[in-house]
């Protein structure tokens, strides 16, 4: 944890609310320190403690401790145990207790990361991170050698945000793997990584990643303040951090992006956003985020701009279909039948002739059934989950129509609504639409189209009042900034977007040089001729 993080936590934390005991300094007695560590850890069988005897270091009794499973056993043997046991002083030389400690620290540990600690709490924190502790008799200080080497999942393709064209690797549960994947993509000295330890019991590592000069200083200071203000027992996943620091707690809309794609995080950081990587989860966070960020996919920038623009418009259309289609069907069939063509009205009336439930009950029954099937498909084993969900939807839909419980038109509406929900690339905004859809259905069954329009106006006003770390949620549409609309509803060519979006901008505004539109040789020749006429004739160089 950085010094700034520690100072902020000490200022914000009430001692009465502390969940851990007060710091306990190391004892000069080696046995007392070992017994205190054993007591704190409950004498767990996976904690290995060994005392060392080396005649060359006889004035300084030694013991080392590590947790089996969190360390690389070969690394412990080669960099800690063997150097301490095999060290031999030159002939006719001796070492005192005062000289032995710097000798061990500076000359006898061939390992990159060696840290000091003066309290039991500090040493336990290093122990649980995979360090090997080296305790000294007669001293109130100990060493921690970085020998971490626990098992971790290999880098695989993201499961929730797949692309056809683009990188196929996603974050893993390892914090250091996540930061290294960003380092590989952002090879610049401006990349800044700040690490925090959050959670009194879990001590979860959290990394704040941004580019110096691009990220807004105000936004960065606000994120730091909110992270430092988190005092909780545990952080097990990125949603814990998201709920503690997000704006607008009473809103169905997410104000922080989550993604398991390192290229998406790198792209956001290059736009001025700030990445938050949490140890123990493959999902990273991006803040601040606007409403339109949730409709942008990494693949939009990996294929032609005309195709990307078309697909993005389809996503916006799917958003409105998923949110409004069941409510519109309920409103029109219940209150506004005159809006339908006569032939279609007769067909719908014939289908609903034997249905005993009103349109609202039909829609709720089918929507809840589909949600149950979707959850069942997610929770069941992968080999049979998709088959059960698809077959269940087909069988139940056909059986419900045959039994006269619902109409065929309602099955079509609910099915198309569900498919449209899957088009949206962000699962967070897709889940928000599921909640809004039920509220719209109830409003449509009560007030018809007037209720839908009133609810949409209230929803729009609510969205206009949302902020994400001081950034308006609907920017750059509200407030309107026309020059930054090039990458909102459609995506224009990359060479025509020389400026970064102003919504979460830091110091730098330009990302590329202007005038990079590809030109044919004929166009270049014409441009050179026009430039020559404007500047006048030039004298020829003499040989």
C-alpha distance (Angstrom), angle and dihedral (degrees) to the residues before:
residue distance angle dihedral
X1 . . .
X2 3.76 . .
X3 3.80 121.4 .
X4 3.79 89.9 -115.4
X5 3.82 90.8 53.1
X6 3.82 91.4 48.4
X7 3.82 92.6 49.2
X8 3.79 92.4 48.6
X9 3.80 91.3 49.3
X10 3.81 92.3 49.5
X11 3.81 90.9 51.2
X12 3.79 95.8 46.7
X13 3.81 98.7 39.8
X14 3.79 121.6 90.8
X15 3.83 110.0 -142.4
X16 3.78 89.1 -139.2
X17 3.80 89.7 61.0
X18 3.80 95.5 50.9
X19 3.78 112.0 128.1
X20 3.83 96.7 -161.0
X21 3.83 130.9 57.1
X22 3.79 123.0 -96.1
X23 3.84 116.0 -81.6
X24 3.78 114.5 -78.7
X25 3.84 115.5 -151.1
X26 3.78 120.2 -135.1
X27 3.78 115.0 -96.9
X28 3.82 122.9 -124.6
X29 3.80 85.6 -129.4
X30 3.79 109.5 85.7
X31 3.80 92.2 -153.9
X32 3.81 93.0 52.3
X33 3.81 91.8 52.1
X34 3.81 91.4 47.9
X35 3.80 92.4 48.5
X36 3.81 91.4 49.2
X37 3.81 91.1 52.2
X38 3.81 90.5 47.3
X39 3.79 90.1 49.9
X40 3.81 93.2 48.2
X41 3.81 92.5 49.9
X42 3.80 95.8 43.0
X43 3.82 93.9 -118.9
X44 3.81 90.1 -74.2
X45 3.81 113.8 -166.0
X46 3.82 93.2 -132.0
X47 3.83 92.3 62.7
X48 3.80 110.0 93.4
X49 3.82 117.9 -155.4
X50 3.79 122.6 -177.6
X51 3.80 131.4 172.4
X52 3.78 119.6 -143.5
X53 3.78 132.0 -145.3
X54 3.80 120.3 -162.2
X55 3.78 119.8 163.5
X56 3.80 91.0 -151.4
X57 3.80 89.5 57.7
X58 3.79 96.9 36.7
X59 3.84 94.4 131.3
X60 3.83 88.3 62.3
X61 3.85 117.0 53.2
X62 3.81 111.5 -151.1
X63 3.79 138.3 -158.1
X64 3.77 131.5 172.8
X65 3.82 130.8 -155.7
X66 3.80 132.8 -167.4
X67 3.81 138.8 158.3
X68 3.76 115.2 -111.9
X69 3.80 109.1 -125.3
X70 3.81 95.9 27.3
X71 3.81 95.9 67.8
X72 3.78 136.7 58.1
X73 3.81 101.9 -111.9
X74 3.81 93.4 -155.7
X75 3.81 90.3 51.4
X76 3.81 91.0 51.0
X77 3.78 91.7 51.5
X78 3.81 94.8 46.0
X79 3.81 101.3 40.1
X80 3.82 104.3 30.1
X81 3.79 115.7 15.5
X82 3.79 101.4 38.3
X83 3.85 97.5 44.4
X84 3.82 91.9 48.2
X85 3.82 94.5 47.6
X86 3.80 99.1 40.5
X87 3.80 100.2 43.6
X88 3.81 112.5 121.3
X89 3.80 125.6 -172.6
X90 3.79 119.3 -130.2
X91 3.80 116.1 -98.4
X92 3.80 119.0 -80.1
X93 3.81 91.9 16.8
X94 3.77 132.9 110.4
X95 3.77 137.2 -170.5
X96 3.78 130.3 -140.8
X97 3.79 127.5 -148.6
X98 3.80 90.2 -103.3
X99 3.81 90.9 53.6
X100 3.79 97.0 42.6
X101 3.82 96.8 67.3
X102 3.84 97.2 55.6
X103 3.80 88.2 41.4
X104 3.81 91.1 57.8
X105 3.79 94.0 41.2
X106 3.81 100.1 46.1
X107 3.82 105.4 28.0
X108 3.79 112.8 20.8
X109 3.82 105.7 51.2
X110 3.83 112.3 74.9
X111 3.81 93.4 -167.5
X112 3.79 129.0 110.1
X113 3.79 102.0 -132.5
X114 3.80 116.6 53.2
X115 3.81 119.4 158.9
X116 3.77 135.8 -179.4
X117 3.77 128.4 -131.0
X118 3.80 134.6 -176.2
X119 3.81 102.3 -175.2
X120 3.78 135.4 58.6
X121 3.82 89.3 -121.7
X122 3.79 92.9 56.2
X123 3.78 92.5 49.3
X124 3.81 93.4 46.7
X125 3.81 89.8 51.3
X126 3.81 89.9 54.2
X127 3.81 90.7 44.1
X128 3.81 92.6 56.1
X129 3.82 90.5 49.7
X130 3.79 92.8 59.9
X131 3.80 100.0 -94.1
X132 3.80 123.2 140.6
X133 3.81 111.5 -126.8
X134 3.81 120.6 -140.7
X135 3.82 113.3 -162.3
X136 3.79 124.8 -167.0
X137 3.78 128.4 -152.3
X138 3.80 113.8 -125.8
X139 3.84 94.7 20.7
X140 3.80 133.1 94.7
X141 3.79 92.7 -147.3
X142 3.81 132.5 74.6
X143 3.80 137.8 -171.7
X144 3.80 131.0 -125.6
X145 3.82 118.7 -157.9
X146 3.79 118.3 -159.2
X147 3.80 104.6 -119.7
X148 3.81 98.1 144.1
X149 3.78 115.6 151.8
X150 3.79 112.0 146.2
X151 3.78 124.0 158.5
X152 3.79 115.3 -88.6
X153 3.78 137.6 175.5
X154 3.78 117.4 -92.3
X155 3.80 121.5 -117.9
X156 3.81 110.3 -83.9
X157 3.79 138.3 169.5
X158 3.83 114.1 -75.1
X159 3.79 111.6 -98.8
X160 3.81 99.4 -156.6
X161 3.82 101.1 41.2
X162 3.76 109.8 38.3
X163 3.80 122.8 171.5
X164 3.80 133.6 -166.0
X165 3.79 94.7 -143.2
X166 3.78 120.5 29.1
X167 3.82 142.0 52.4
X168 3.80 115.2 -25.5
X169 3.81 99.0 -155.7
X170 3.78 127.9 97.9
X171 3.77 138.0 -172.1
X172 3.79 119.9 -80.5
X173 3.80 129.6 -150.1
X174 3.83 91.3 -92.1
X175 3.80 115.8 99.1
X176 3.79 93.4 -154.7
X177 3.80 92.4 50.5
X178 3.81 88.5 52.8
X179 3.79 94.8 51.8
X180 3.81 91.2 45.3
X181 3.82 90.9 53.6
X182 3.79 89.2 54.7
X183 3.81 91.0 46.3
X184 3.79 89.1 55.8
X185 3.80 91.0 55.0
X186 3.81 99.1 38.6
X187 3.79 104.9 47.3
X188 3.77 96.3 177.1
X189 3.78 135.4 113.0
X190 3.82 88.6 -130.7
X191 3.82 91.5 73.7
X192 3.80 109.1 108.5
X193 3.81 125.9 -164.6
X194 3.80 120.9 -171.4
X195 3.79 118.5 -175.1
X196 3.80 127.8 -152.7
X197 3.80 134.5 -176.9
X198 3.81 110.4 -138.6
X199 3.79 126.8 177.9
X200 3.77 122.5 53.9
X201 3.81 92.9 -132.9
X202 3.80 102.9 28.2
X203 3.84 99.7 36.1
X204 3.80 88.2 -154.6
X205 3.78 116.3 -164.6
X206 3.81 114.2 -122.9
X207 3.82 121.9 -174.4
X208 3.80 123.9 -158.4
X209 3.83 109.0 -154.5
X210 3.80 125.5 -170.8
X211 3.79 143.8 135.9
X212 3.78 117.2 -103.1
X213 3.80 108.6 -120.7
X214 3.81 95.3 19.3
X215 3.79 102.2 63.0
X216 3.79 116.3 75.7
X217 3.80 111.6 -107.5
X218 3.82 90.9 -143.0
X219 3.81 93.4 51.7
X220 3.80 91.1 45.2
X221 3.78 92.3 51.2
X222 3.82 91.0 49.2
X223 3.81 93.0 50.7
X224 3.80 90.4 49.0
X225 3.79 90.7 50.1
X226 3.80 92.7 51.2
X227 3.81 93.5 46.3
X228 3.79 91.2 49.4
X229 3.80 89.4 49.9
X230 3.81 94.3 59.2
X231 3.81 109.6 107.6
X232 3.79 108.8 170.1
X233 3.76 140.8 134.5
X234 3.80 98.5 -115.1
X235 3.80 145.9 8.4
X236 3.80 110.2 -162.9
X237 3.81 103.3 157.8
X238 3.80 140.3 12.6
X239 3.81 92.0 -98.7
X240 3.82 88.8 68.7
X241 3.82 89.2 61.2
X242 3.81 91.9 40.3
X243 3.79 94.0 56.2
X244 3.80 93.2 46.0
X245 3.81 95.9 51.9
X246 3.82 107.2 26.9
X247 3.81 124.3 109.2
X248 3.78 124.0 -122.9
X249 3.78 102.1 30.6
X250 3.84 92.3 -175.7
X251 3.79 97.0 59.9
X252 3.80 134.2 95.6
X253 3.81 90.9 -140.3
X254 3.82 121.6 89.4
X255 3.80 115.5 -125.2
X256 3.82 96.1 -170.4
X257 3.80 125.2 57.0
X258 3.78 121.9 -132.4
X259 3.78 122.7 -161.2
X260 3.79 139.6 160.7
X261 3.82 93.7 -152.9
X262 3.84 115.7 100.9
X263 3.81 90.7 -160.0
X264 3.81 89.7 57.7
X265 3.82 91.2 51.0
X266 3.81 91.0 47.0
X267 3.81 90.4 49.6
X268 3.79 91.4 50.0
X269 3.80 92.0 48.7
X270 3.80 89.5 51.7
X271 3.81 88.0 54.3
X272 3.81 92.0 54.1
X273 3.80 99.9 -93.4
X274 3.80 123.5 132.2
X275 3.79 121.5 -123.6
X276 3.81 124.0 -144.3
X277 3.82 117.1 -162.5
X278 3.80 119.0 -169.5
X279 3.78 125.1 -159.3
X280 3.80 113.4 -119.9
X281 3.81 99.0 31.1
X282 3.81 134.0 73.3
X283 3.83 92.0 -143.6
X284 3.80 116.7 94.6
X285 3.81 126.2 -168.6
X286 3.81 130.7 -127.7
X287 3.79 122.6 -159.4
X288 2.94 143.9 -139.2
X289 3.80 97.6 29.7
X290 3.77 131.7 177.2
X291 3.80 129.0 -152.4
X292 3.81 92.3 -100.4
X293 3.81 94.2 54.5
X294 3.81 89.2 72.1
X295 3.82 91.3 63.0
X296 3.79 94.9 52.1
X297 3.78 119.4 93.8
X298 3.79 128.8 -164.0
X299 3.78 87.9 -121.8
X300 3.82 90.3 63.8
X301 3.80 87.7 78.1
X302 3.80 96.8 41.3
X303 3.81 96.6 64.2
X304 3.81 138.1 42.4
X305 3.78 116.6 -55.0
X306 3.83 94.3 -124.9
X307 3.82 92.2 55.1
X308 3.80 90.9 43.9
X309 3.81 91.3 51.0
X310 3.80 91.5 49.7
X311 3.80 92.6 50.3
X312 3.79 92.0 46.3
X313 3.81 91.0 53.6
X314 3.81 88.1 50.4
X315 3.81 88.9 54.9
X316 3.79 92.4 52.7
X317 3.80 89.8 47.8
X318 3.81 90.6 49.1
X319 3.81 88.8 50.6
X320 3.81 92.3 58.6
X321 3.81 93.0 40.9
X322 3.79 92.5 51.2
X323 3.78 91.8 47.9
X324 3.81 102.3 39.4
X325 3.82 111.1 24.4
X326 3.87 99.8 85.5
X327 3.82 91.1 42.3
X328 3.82 91.9 49.8
X329 3.80 91.1 49.1
X330 3.81 91.2 51.1
X331 3.82 93.1 46.4
X332 3.81 95.5 47.0
X333 3.81 96.9 44.4
X334 3.82 93.1 43.9
X335 3.81 105.4 38.3
X336 3.81 111.5 4.1
X337 3.81 107.8 45.2
X338 3.82 89.5 142.9
X339 3.81 89.2 71.7
X340 3.82 91.6 66.7
X341 3.82 124.8 82.6
X342 3.79 111.6 -104.6
X343 3.80 94.6 -114.8
X344 3.82 92.8 51.0
X345 3.80 91.2 45.0
X346 3.80 91.9 53.0
X347 3.83 90.6 47.8
X348 3.82 92.5 51.2
X349 3.80 91.8 45.2
X350 3.80 90.2 52.1
X351 3.81 91.3 51.0
X352 3.80 92.7 49.0
X353 3.80 94.8 45.3
X354 3.80 94.6 98.4
X355 3.83 97.9 31.5
X356 3.82 110.0 111.1
X357 3.83 96.6 -161.3
X358 3.80 131.2 73.9
X359 3.81 119.3 -112.0
X360 3.83 92.5 -97.7
X361 3.80 93.0 54.7
X362 3.81 89.6 47.2
X363 3.80 92.5 51.9
X364 3.80 94.3 45.3
X365 3.80 91.6 48.4
X366 3.80 93.4 50.8
X367 3.81 95.3 41.4
X368 3.79 93.3 50.2
X369 3.80 91.0 45.3
X370 3.78 91.3 52.5
X371 3.82 91.9 47.4
X372 3.81 89.7 51.7
X373 3.81 90.6 50.6
X374 3.77 91.7 48.3
X375 3.79 92.9 51.0
X376 3.79 90.3 46.3
X377 3.80 90.3 52.7
X378 3.81 90.5 52.0
X379 3.82 96.5 47.0
X380 3.80 98.8 41.8
X381 3.83 122.1 84.7
X382 3.80 112.4 -74.1
X383 3.79 93.7 -118.6
X384 3.81 94.1 61.7
X385 3.81 103.9 17.9
X386 3.84 98.7 88.0
X387 3.79 92.3 42.0
X388 3.81 92.7 51.4
X389 3.80 93.2 48.0
X390 3.81 94.7 47.9
X391 3.81 96.0 42.7
X392 3.80 90.9 42.5
X393 3.79 91.9 53.0
X394 3.81 93.0 48.3
X395 3.79 95.7 44.4
X396 3.79 96.5 43.1
X397 3.80 93.1 44.5
X398 3.79 93.7 50.4
X399 3.81 92.4 42.5
X400 3.82 91.9 49.7
X401 3.81 91.4 51.9
X402 3.81 92.6 45.5
X403 3.80 91.3 48.9
X404 3.80 91.1 51.1
X405 3.80 94.2 -120.2
X406 3.81 94.7 122.6
X407 3.79 135.5 10.6
X408 3.79 124.3 -108.7
X409 3.81 90.4 -119.4
X410 3.81 90.8 58.8
X411 3.82 90.7 52.0
X412 3.82 89.0 53.2
X413 3.81 92.3 48.4
X414 3.80 94.3 49.3
X415 3.81 93.2 44.5
X416 3.79 94.0 50.6
X417 3.79 89.7 45.5
X418 3.81 91.4 54.1
X419 3.80 92.6 47.1
X420 3.80 90.6 50.1
X421 3.80 89.6 52.3
X422 3.80 90.3 58.6
X423 3.82 91.6 54.3
X424 3.81 92.4 70.2
X425 3.84 108.2 93.5
X426 3.81 96.2 -146.1
X427 3.79 116.2 72.0
X428 3.83 90.6 -161.2
X429 3.81 94.9 61.8
X430 3.83 91.2 39.1
X431 3.81 90.6 57.7
X432 3.81 89.8 48.4
X433 3.79 89.7 56.0
X434 3.81 90.2 53.7
X435 3.81 90.2 60.3
X436 3.80 94.6 43.5
X437 3.81 90.4 49.6
X438 3.81 92.6 62.2
X439 3.80 92.1 49.0
X440 3.79 90.6 49.8
X441 3.81 91.0 50.1
X442 3.81 91.3 54.1
X443 3.81 91.0 47.1
X444 3.81 92.4 48.6
X445 3.81 91.8 50.6
X446 3.81 89.6 52.4
X447 3.82 105.7 38.5
X448 3.79 105.9 9.5
X449 3.80 120.3 -145.3
X450 3.79 90.6 -16.3
X451 3.81 89.1 60.1
X452 3.82 91.9 48.3
X453 3.80 92.7 51.0
X454 3.81 92.1 45.7
X455 3.81 91.9 49.4
X456 3.83 91.2 48.3
X457 3.80 91.3 51.4
X458 3.80 91.4 50.3
X459 3.82 89.5 47.5
X460 3.81 91.6 50.4
X461 3.81 91.9 49.2
X462 3.81 89.2 49.2
X463 3.82 91.5 51.3
X464 3.81 91.6 47.9
X465 3.80 88.8 57.0
X466 3.80 95.6 50.9
X467 3.79 122.8 102.1
X468 3.78 134.0 -170.2
X469 3.80 108.0 -150.4
X470 3.79 90.7 -33.2
X471 3.82 95.6 -43.1
X472 3.86 115.6 118.1
X473 3.80 109.1 -111.3
X474 3.83 94.2 -134.0
X475 3.81 97.3 43.6
X476 3.00 132.5 162.7
X477 3.83 87.5 27.2
X478 3.82 95.4 47.0
X479 2.97 105.8 50.1
X480 3.79 88.1 29.4
X481 3.81 116.4 -128.5
X482 3.85 104.8 171.8
X483 3.81 96.4 -169.8
X484 3.82 90.4 60.6
X485 3.83 96.3 51.2
X486 3.81 92.2 89.0
X487 3.81 92.6 96.7
X488 3.81 103.0 33.1
X489 3.82 113.8 76.9
X490 3.80 94.4 5.5
X491 3.78 133.8 12.4
X492 3.77 117.7 -121.7
X493 3.84 120.0 -157.1
X494 3.78 115.5 -68.2
X495 3.81 92.7 -118.7
X496 3.82 89.9 61.1
X497 3.85 94.2 56.0
X498 3.82 103.8 71.7
X499 3.83 93.4 151.1
X500 3.79 130.7 67.1
X501 3.81 118.0 -124.2
X502 3.78 111.6 -84.1
X503 3.81 95.3 -141.0
X504 3.83 97.2 90.0
X505 3.78 100.8 10.4
X506 3.78 127.2 154.1
X507 3.79 124.9 -171.6
X508 3.80 103.3 -49.4
X509 3.80 118.3 68.6
X510 3.80 104.2 172.9
X511 3.80 121.4 72.9
X512 3.79 100.4 175.9
X513 3.79 142.0 10.8
X514 3.82 117.4 -86.5
X515 3.80 124.8 -115.8
X516 3.80 98.9 42.4
X517 3.79 96.7 135.3
X518 3.82 109.3 136.7
X519 3.81 112.1 -107.0
X520 3.78 132.7 -167.7
X521 3.82 119.2 -125.5
X522 3.83 89.9 -103.0
X523 3.82 91.5 53.5
X524 3.79 91.1 48.0
X525 3.82 90.3 50.7
X526 3.81 92.4 50.2
X527 3.80 90.7 47.7
X528 3.81 90.4 50.8
X529 3.82 90.8 50.2
X530 3.82 91.8 50.0
X531 3.78 90.6 48.0
X532 3.81 90.2 50.0
X533 3.81 92.1 52.5
X534 3.79 91.9 49.6
X535 3.80 95.4 49.9
X536 3.84 96.0 39.8
X537 3.81 129.6 -128.5
X538 3.77 117.0 -33.7
X539 3.80 125.3 -144.3
X540 3.78 114.6 -110.1
X541 3.74 117.5 -115.1
X542 3.81 113.5 -106.8
X543 3.78 116.2 -126.4
